[in-house]
Structures are given as structure tokens and as C-alpha cells.
Amino acid sequence: QVQLVESGGGLVQPGGSLRLSCAVSEISGSFFRVFVMGWYRQAPGKQRELVAVISSGVSPNYADSVKGRFTISRDNAKNTVYLQMNSLKPEDTAVYFCNVGSTKGSSWGQGIQVTVSS
């Protein structure tokens, strides 16, 4: 069973920055390979939407609303994906979810709150 542990969320003022992290592990310790890693978000009353996704050897893909402000990266040795969020806006307020596609299938984190407010 793949486990995803998210960290780095919180409250930030408009124009500020946050860095989300998502560490991926396999609870039983069995081998697994991660192919794609991404971040999604869900604001109150709205559907979950893709924020950014990254696969090995492929350029990252971003939602239009975050292009130029957010950067996704991954550390394959640590099975960790990051989301650097700069120039945050109130409309970025949401619960952010980590998602990975691996040899174990698709797995989701529990979500982490990001609130952008003055």
C-alpha cells in the first residue's frame, strides 16, 4: 500500500510563498516504481482540479492559472514531489492533494490546507 505524506501548507498573505512537499513510501516495504507525480487542489464548493504534474523525462504540465507562479519538482531518490508556490493569490486558497501513479496504481494524499489571506 502506497502512503503519501504531505507537508508545508498553512496561512500566507497575498504575494507570499509556500512550498509543499509530498513524501511517497510503500508501507510493506515492497518494491514499487513511481511514474507520475502531481498536485491537485479543491476549493470550497468547487471540483478538484489539476495544478501541476511531472513525469520522468517529460516537461511539467501546469494549470493556466498557476503558470509562471508555481513550480513542480521531484526528487526520485527520495520519492518526493514538491510544489513551490510564489505570488500567491486569495484564489489559490484550497486543499491541496498529492497524487502519484506507480506500479501500485493511483494513490492520493489526505490533503493539506493552503489559505491565502490578509
C-alpha positions, 0 to 999 in steps of 0.5 A, a space after each residue: 500500500 502506497 502512503 503519501 505524506 504531505 507537508 508545508 501548507 498553512 496561512 500566507 498573505 497575498 504575494 507570499 510563498 509556500 512550498 509543499 512537499 509530498 513524501 511517497 513510501 510503500 508501507 510493506 516495504 515492497 518494491 514499487 516504481 513511481 511514474 507520475 507525480 502531481 498536485 491537485 487542489 479543491 476549493 470550497 464548493 468547487 471540483 478538484 482540479 489539476 495544478 501541476 504534474 511531472 513525469 520522468 523525462 517529460 516537461 511539467 504540465 501546469 494549470 493556466 492559472 498557476 503558470 509562471 507562479 508555481 513550480 513542480 519538482 521531484 526528487 526520485 531518490 527520495 520519492 518526493 514531489 514538491 510544489 513551490 508556490 510564489 505570488 500567491 493569490 486569495 484564489 489559490 486558497 484550497 486543499 491541496 492533494 498529492 497524487 502519484 501513479 506507480 506500479 501500485 496504481 493511483 494513490 492520493 494524499 489526505 490533503 493539506 490546507 493552503 489559505 491565502 489571506 490578509 
